[in-house]
Amino acid sequence: MCAYSACMTDNRPRMFTNMRDTDVATVELEASEEGVLILVADHKTMLQFGEASLALKRATFVWIKRLHAIKNQLDCTNPYLLFTIGQQPFKNINRYLRMV
């Protein structure tokens, strides 16, 4: 999901690791029939460019909702959508994407 979205939107893969559950929950309330716009405030170029925006069609947003639902079933307390056991964002995403 991260690699696909990074290729299709020209966002850095690291931006996806900084996406929080609250970013997803907020956007669900504002979703239109055409799609959603996820705003990610915490990312590498935030100071220069402000929030990163990720526009997704409803069909693609279903992937994120599904991941969010799986995470909720695990009773995970990590605030990031792409989560780990700890409280930190998922690290080394670029390394893993290069391996793939």
C-alpha positions in Angstrom: 0.0 0.0 0.0 2.8 2.4 0.9 4.8 1.7 -2.2 1.8 2.0 -4.5 0.6 5.2 -3.0 4.1 6.7 -3.0 4.4 6.0 -6.8 0.9 7.2 -7.6 1.0 10.4 -5.6 4.7 11.5 -5.7 4.8 11.6 -1.9 7.8 10.3 0.0 7.3 6.8 1.5 8.4 8.2 4.9 5.3 10.5 4.8 3.1 7.4 5.1 5.0 6.3 8.2 4.1 9.6 9.9 0.4 9.2 9.2 -1.5 8.9 12.4 -4.8 7.2 13.3 -6.3 10.6 14.0 -5.5 11.7 10.4 -7.5 8.8 9.1 -10.4 9.2 11.6 -10.8 12.9 10.7 -10.9 12.3 7.0 -13.5 9.5 7.2 -16.0 12.1 8.5 -15.2 14.4 5.5 -15.1 11.8 2.7 -17.0 12.5 -0.5 -18.3 9.9 -2.9 -15.3 10.6 -5.2 -12.7 10.2 -2.6 -10.8 11.6 0.4 -8.1 14.0 1.2 -5.8 13.0 4.0 -3.6 15.7 5.6 -0.4 14.6 7.3 1.0 17.4 9.4 4.2 15.6 10.6 6.6 14.9 7.7 10.1 15.8 6.6 9.4 18.9 4.6 6.6 20.2 6.8 8.5 23.5 7.7 9.0 24.4 4.0 5.7 23.2 2.5 3.2 22.7 5.3 0.9 19.6 5.6 1.3 16.9 3.1 -1.9 16.0 1.3 -2.8 12.6 0.1 -5.8 12.4 -2.3 -7.2 8.9 -2.6 -10.2 7.4 -4.4 -12.7 5.7 -2.2 -11.6 2.3 -3.4 -8.0 3.0 -2.4 -9.1 4.5 0.9 -10.7 1.2 1.7 -7.2 -0.3 2.1 -6.4 2.2 4.8 -9.7 1.7 6.6 -9.0 -2.0 6.5 -5.5 -1.6 8.0 -7.0 0.7 10.6 -9.6 -1.9 11.5 -7.0 -4.7 11.9 -5.0 -2.4 14.1 -8.0 -1.7 16.3 -8.6 -5.5 16.7 -5.0 -5.9 17.9 -5.7 -3.3 20.6 -2.5 -1.5 19.6 -1.7 1.8 21.4 0.8 3.0 18.8 -0.6 6.3 17.3 0.7 5.7 13.8 -1.3 4.0 11.1 1.7 1.9 9.9 2.4 0.6 13.4 5.0 -1.3 15.3 4.8 -2.8 18.8 6.4 0.3 20.4 5.2 3.9 20.2 7.5 5.1 17.5 6.8 5.4 13.7 7.7 2.5 11.4 11.4 3.0 10.6 13.5 2.0 7.6 10.6 2.1 5.2 12.9 3.2 2.4 15.2 0.3 3.0 12.4 -2.3 2.9 10.9 -0.7 -0.2 14.3 -0.9 -2.0 14.6 -4.6 -1.0 11.2 -5.3 -2.6 
